[in-house]
Amino acid sequence: MMVVGPTKPPSGGISTVLNDMLASSLRNKIDVVLLDNSKRTSIDRTLMQGIKSQWGIIREFIAMIRKEKPDLVHIHSGGTLDFYRKSIDVLLARLLRTKVVFHNKGGDFNLFVENRSFLGRMYVKFVLRRCSRVMVLSQWWKDFHSKLISSDRISILYNGVNAVPYERKMHRSRARHMLGIPRDKVMFLLMGVKGKRKGAYDIVEAAPLIKRMDKSALMVLVGPDEDVARGATDELIELRRERDVEDVVDMRGEADEKARHLYYAAADCFLLPSYAENSPVAIIEAMAAKLPVISTTIGAIPEMVEHGKTGLLIEPGRPGEIAEAIVKLTKDPHLCKEMGLAGFKKFHRMFDMERAFVQTIWGIYKDVATGPEAKEEQKTMQTRQDAGELTGREDTPDPRPDVPVSDAQQRLEDAAEQIDSRDMDADM
């Protein structure tokens, strides 16, 4: 298995899951080689520097496939514009006769597809159809992808994280002491990039209402600026000053893995009032840390957070609802604890790296490597033998002995699919 994805920075959702996956028992079941395609240039890079860096990664990709000859290539994609970059990997892998498992994690990939031109949507379908399997993070996401490709090529794989650091988490008072957070506050943690998409501005707008209703609440925002919202931290600090809520909203920078666990240990509740998400890893981490979750009714979040049981769900873009949810949990610590424990139990059922993730992905890998395509080939060969079509041809040399029949058949099917544009138009 060749895995293609980022392992840095530590705050990224894809990198968090990928790092935990590579450290899991999966590596006892399968040989894994990694192509780390994390950003290799600074944020203020020039266009030519970015192109040169990506070209270098593409060359590494080709060289690694030729050297390692993997049975499968597992490509992690952040969706949206990242799809175009990862589509090159998909097509190159297929040209090199390697099966592809495409892991689409983009939170607003549906909007990306819907906003493409007719030719753009055709390209998305063309790329996804080159994949032996497309893995998605939720039923909601599978329903959308089923509009693009056959549903039998789509598998649901919920994100997973390693439970051990959360089971061994530091005592709350000590964690707060190390982070400089007052012990008498009810702490609501946002762990993620700062910007509009995660609802950071809405939190600051909600702060004056919270301050009037309950002075014990403290919102702690941890993370870097969004790539598309550089300077968001400075804007939020200024907005915080204008709203006179500097004692209610605490702004922190990006946290490494160790600091991230400290923040989860110090928090009472997790807060993520996002506008666009798929299956946020930060929510899974919060559930592992036994924190109730306040989030929005978008993407797969309603599959993750059960309103009234493991947390509270609100509509995005409504600071008033954020304030009401925060005050409700601030005033009811017993409810807070109950929701946190319920979320913790759900985490072990659905999102635990060893108990859920590894078992599911191992089954997907086996199914793709030796499943439907191999079974269909065997069935076809048996039918031809039964019909007598192969009689007398046992000694006929294979014109291309290095190419498995299933791969050749797949390439013929791929070519036929490209020629039959009427089928593509009908799917649109």
C-alpha positions in Angstrom: 0.0 0.0 0.0 1.3 3.4 -1.0 -0.3 6.3 1.0 -0.2 9.8 -0.3 -1.1 12.6 2.1 0.2 15.3 4.5 1.6 14.6 7.9 2.1 18.2 8.8 1.0 20.7 10.2 -0.2 19.1 13.5 -3.4 21.1 13.6 -4.7 19.8 10.2 -7.6 17.3 10.3 -6.1 15.1 7.4 -2.7 15.1 9.0 -4.1 14.2 12.4 -5.9 11.1 11.1 -3.1 10.1 8.8 -0.5 10.2 11.6 -2.7 8.1 13.8 -3.4 5.7 11.0 0.3 5.2 10.3 0.9 4.6 14.0 -1.9 2.1 14.4 -2.0 -1.7 14.1 -2.9 -1.4 10.4 0.9 -1.6 9.7 0.9 -5.1 11.2 -1.6 -6.1 8.5 -0.1 -4.5 5.5 3.2 -3.0 4.2 2.8 0.8 4.0 5.0 3.3 2.2 4.3 7.0 2.6 4.6 9.9 0.2 4.3 13.0 2.5 2.9 15.8 0.3 2.7 18.4 3.1 3.4 22.0 2.0 7.1 22.4 1.3 7.1 26.2 0.8 6.2 29.2 2.9 2.8 30.9 2.9 4.2 33.8 1.0 5.7 31.7 -1.7 5.6 32.9 -5.3 3.6 31.1 -8.0 6.7 29.7 -9.6 7.9 28.4 -6.3 4.6 26.6 -5.7 4.6 25.1 -9.2 8.2 23.9 -8.8 7.4 22.3 -5.4 4.3 20.5 -6.8 6.3 19.3 -9.8 8.9 17.8 -7.4 6.1 15.9 -5.5 4.7 14.6 -8.8 8.1 13.3 -9.8 8.5 11.6 -6.4 5.1 10.1 -6.8 6.0 8.5 -10.2 9.4 7.3 -8.9 7.9 5.7 -5.8 5.2 3.8 -7.8 7.9 2.5 -10.2 10.1 1.4 -7.4 7.6 0.0 -4.8 5.1 -1.4 -7.3 2.2 -1.1 -4.8 -1.0 -3.1 -5.0 -3.0 0.1 -4.1 -2.4 3.8 -3.9 -4.4 5.5 -1.2 -4.7 9.3 -2.1 -6.0 11.7 0.6 -7.7 14.8 -0.9 -8.8 17.9 0.9 -11.4 18.5 -1.8 -12.2 21.8 -3.6 -9.2 23.1 -5.5 -7.0 20.4 -4.0 -9.0 18.0 -6.1 -7.3 19.2 -9.3 -3.9 18.6 -7.9 -4.8 15.1 -6.6 -6.5 14.3 -9.9 -3.1 14.3 -11.5 -2.0 11.6 -9.0 -5.1 9.5 -9.8 -4.5 9.6 -13.6 -0.8 9.0 -13.3 -1.4 6.0 -11.0 -3.9 4.5 -13.5 -1.4 5.1 -16.4 1.1 3.1 -14.3 -1.4 0.3 -13.9 -2.0 0.8 -10.2 -5.4 0.7 -8.5 -6.4 3.9 -6.7 -8.4 4.4 -3.5 -9.4 8.1 -3.4 -10.2 9.5 0.0 -12.2 12.7 -0.4 -12.3 14.8 2.8 -13.2 18.3 1.5 -15.9 20.0 3.6 -17.4 22.0 0.7 -16.6 19.7 -2.2 -20.3 19.6 -3.1 -20.3 23.4 -3.6 -17.1 23.1 -5.6 -18.7 20.5 -8.0 -22.0 22.5 -8.3 -20.1 25.6 -9.2 -18.1 24.0 -12.0 -19.0 24.3 -15.7 -20.4 21.4 -17.7 -16.9 20.4 -18.7 -15.6 20.9 -15.2 -18.2 18.5 -13.8 -17.4 16.0 -16.5 -13.8 16.1 -15.5 -14.7 15.5 -11.9 -16.7 12.4 -12.9 -13.9 11.2 -15.3 -11.4 11.3 -12.5 -13.6 9.6 -9.9 -14.5 6.9 -12.3 -10.8 6.0 -12.7 -10.7 5.1 -9.0 -11.3 1.6 -7.8 -12.9 3.0 -4.7 -13.9 6.4 -3.4 -13.9 6.7 0.4 -16.1 9.3 2.1 -16.6 10.4 5.7 -20.3 10.0 6.2 -23.6 8.9 4.7 -24.4 12.5 3.8 -21.2 12.5 1.7 -22.0 9.1 0.1 -25.4 10.4 -1.0 -23.7 13.3 -2.8 -21.0 11.3 -4.4 -23.6 8.8 -5.6 -24.7 11.5 -8.0 -21.2 11.4 -9.6 -20.3 7.7 -9.6 -21.9 4.3 -9.0 -22.7 3.9 -5.3 -21.0 0.4 -5.2 -17.7 2.2 -5.7 -18.2 4.3 -2.6 -17.3 3.3 0.9 -18.0 5.2 4.2 -15.0 5.5 6.4 -15.5 7.7 9.5 -12.5 9.6 10.6 -10.7 8.1 13.6 -8.2 9.2 16.2 -6.1 7.4 18.7 -7.9 7.2 22.0 -4.9 6.7 24.2 -3.8 10.4 24.7 -7.3 11.3 25.8 -7.7 8.3 28.1 -4.5 9.4 29.8 -5.2 13.1 29.8 -3.9 15.5 32.4 -6.1 16.6 35.3 -8.1 19.7 34.4 -6.7 22.0 37.1 -3.1 21.2 36.2 -3.7 21.7 32.5 -5.2 25.1 33.2 -2.3 26.0 35.3 0.1 25.2 32.5 -2.0 27.1 29.9 -2.6 30.1 32.2 -6.4 29.7 32.1 -8.4 30.7 35.3 -9.8 27.7 37.2 -13.1 29.4 38.0 -14.1 29.8 34.4 -16.3 27.5 32.3 -14.1 27.0 29.3 -15.5 26.7 25.7 -12.7 25.6 23.3 -12.5 26.2 19.6 -9.7 24.2 18.1 -9.0 25.1 14.4 -8.1 27.7 12.0 -9.4 31.2 12.7 -11.7 32.7 10.0 -15.3 33.0 8.9 -15.7 29.3 7.9 -15.1 28.0 11.5 -17.4 30.7 12.9 -14.7 32.6 14.9 -16.2 36.0 14.1 -19.7 34.8 15.2 -18.2 33.7 18.6 -16.8 37.2 19.2 -20.2 38.7 18.1 -21.9 36.4 20.6 -19.6 37.3 23.4 -21.4 40.5 24.6 -24.6 38.6 25.0 -22.8 35.9 26.9 -21.1 38.4 29.1 -24.4 40.0 30.1 -26.1 36.6 30.9 -23.2 34.7 32.6 -19.8 36.2 33.4 -18.3 32.7 34.2 -18.0 31.6 30.5 -14.7 31.9 28.7 -14.2 31.2 25.0 -10.7 30.1 24.0 -9.9 30.2 20.3 -6.8 28.2 19.4 -5.3 27.9 15.9 -3.7 29.8 13.0 -5.4 32.0 10.4 -7.1 30.4 7.5 -5.0 30.4 4.3 -7.9 32.4 2.7 -8.3 34.7 5.7 -4.8 35.9 6.5 -4.8 38.5 9.2 -8.0 37.0 10.7 -6.4 36.9 14.2 -5.6 40.6 14.1 -9.1 41.4 12.9 -10.6 39.3 15.6 -8.5 40.9 18.3 -9.7 44.3 17.1 -13.3 43.2 17.0 -12.9 41.8 20.5 -11.7 45.2 21.7 -14.6 47.0 19.9 -17.1 44.7 21.6 -15.4 45.1 25.0 -15.1 41.3 25.5 -11.4 40.8 26.0 -12.2 39.1 29.3 -14.6 36.7 27.6 -12.7 35.7 24.4 -9.1 34.5 24.8 -7.1 34.3 21.5 -4.3 31.7 21.2 -2.0 30.7 18.4 -1.5 27.4 16.7 -0.9 24.4 19.1 1.3 21.5 18.5 0.2 18.0 19.4 1.2 18.2 23.1 -0.4 21.6 23.6 -3.6 20.4 21.8 -4.1 17.6 24.3 -3.6 20.2 27.1 -6.3 22.4 25.8 -8.8 19.4 25.5 -7.9 18.5 29.1 -8.5 22.0 30.3 -11.8 22.6 28.5 -15.4 22.0 29.7 -17.1 22.1 26.3 -16.1 22.2 22.7 -17.3 24.9 20.3 -17.4 24.8 16.5 -20.1 27.0 14.9 -18.9 26.3 11.3 -20.4 27.4 8.0 -18.9 24.5 6.0 -17.6 21.2 7.2 -17.6 17.5 6.4 -16.7 15.3 9.4 -14.5 17.6 11.6 -11.6 15.7 13.4 -11.7 18.3 16.1 -15.2 17.2 17.1 -14.0 13.6 17.3 -11.1 14.7 19.5 -13.6 16.5 21.7 -15.7 13.4 22.1 -12.7 11.4 23.0 -11.9 14.0 25.7 -15.5 13.6 27.1 -16.5 17.2 26.1 -20.0 18.1 25.0 -20.1 19.8 21.6 -21.8 22.9 20.4 -21.8 22.9 16.6 -23.9 23.6 13.5 -26.3 21.6 11.4 -24.1 21.3 8.3 -22.3 18.5 6.5 -22.0 15.3 8.5 -22.0 17.0 11.9 -25.7 15.9 12.7 -24.4 12.3 12.2 -21.7 12.9 14.7 -23.4 15.1 17.3 -26.8 14.0 18.6 -28.7 17.2 19.6 -29.6 17.2 23.2 -27.7 13.9 23.9 -24.0 14.5 23.0 -24.2 18.2 22.4 -26.3 21.1 21.0 -26.7 21.9 17.3 -27.5 25.4 16.0 -27.9 27.1 12.6 -24.7 28.6 11.2 -24.3 32.4 11.3 -26.5 33.0 14.3 -24.5 34.5 17.2 -27.6 34.7 19.4 -28.0 30.9 19.2 -24.3 30.4 20.1 -24.9 32.6 23.2 -28.0 30.7 24.2 -26.2 27.3 23.9 -23.2 28.4 25.8 -25.2 29.9 28.7 -27.4 26.8 28.8 -24.3 24.5 29.4 -22.6 27.1 31.7 -25.6 27.0 34.0 -26.0 23.2 34.0 -22.7 21.4 34.7 -24.6 18.1 35.2 -25.9 18.3 31.7 -22.4 19.1 30.5 -21.0 16.0 32.1 -23.9 13.7 30.8 -23.4 14.9 27.2 -19.7 14.5 27.4 -20.0 10.9 28.6 -22.6 10.1 25.9 -20.2 11.5 23.3 -17.3 9.5 24.7 -19.3 6.2 24.3 -20.2 7.2 20.7 -16.6 7.9 20.0 -15.6 4.4 20.9 -18.4 2.9 18.7 -17.7 5.0 15.6 -14.4 6.9 15.7 -11.8 5.0 17.8 -8.8 4.4 15.6 -8.2 0.8 16.7 -11.8 -0.3 17.4 -13.5 1.2 14.3 -11.2 2.9 11.8 -8.5 0.2 11.3 -11.1 -2.6 11.0 -13.1 -0.7 8.4 -10.2 0.5 6.2 -8.6 -3.0 6.3 -11.8 -4.4 4.9 -11.9 -1.8 2.2 -8.3 -2.4 1.2 -8.9 -6.2 0.9 -12.1 -5.7 -1.0 -10.4 -3.4 -3.5 -7.3 -5.5 -3.9 -9.0 -8.9 -4.3 -12.7 -8.2 -4.3 -15.2 -7.3 -7.0 -12.9 -6.9 -10.0 -11.0 -10.2 -9.3 -14.3 -12.0 -8.7 -15.8 -10.6 -11.9 -12.7 -11.7 -13.9 -12.9 -15.2 -12.3 -16.6 -15.4 -13.1 -16.0 -14.3 -16.8 -13.2 -16.9 -17.2 -15.4 -19.7 -15.8 -18.2 -18.8 -18.1 -15.9 -18.8 -21.1 -14.5 -22.2 -20.1 -18.0 -23.6 -19.6 -18.9 -22.4 -23.1 -15.8 -24.0 -24.6 -14.3 -20.7 -25.8 -10.9 -21.5 -24.2 -10.6 -25.0 -25.5 -7.3 -25.7 -27.3 -5.8 -22.4 -26.2 -3.9 -23.5 -23.1 -0.5 -23.4 -24.9 -1.1 -20.0 -26.5 1.4 -17.5 -25.1 0.1 -14.5 -23.4 0.9 -11.5 -25.6 1.4 -9.3 -22.5 2.3 -11.7 -19.7 3.2 -8.9 -17.3 -0.3 -7.3 -17.4 -3.0 -9.0 -15.3 -6.2 -9.8 -17.2 -8.2 -7.7 -14.8 -6.0 -4.6 -15.5 -6.3 -5.0 -19.2 -10.0 -5.5 -19.0 -10.3 -2.4 -16.8 -8.3 -0.3 -19.4 -10.6 -1.5 -22.2 -13.6 -0.6 -20.1 -12.1 2.8 -19.3 -11.5 3.5 -23.0 -15.0 2.5 -23.9 -16.4 4.7 -21.2 -14.5 7.7 -22.6 -15.8 7.0 -26.1 -19.4 6.6 -25.0 -20.0 10.3 -24.2 -23.7 9.7 -24.4 -23.5 7.8 -21.1 -21.6 10.6 -19.5 -24.2 13.2 -20.7 -27.0 11.1 -19.3 -25.3 11.0 -15.9 -25.0 14.8 -15.9 
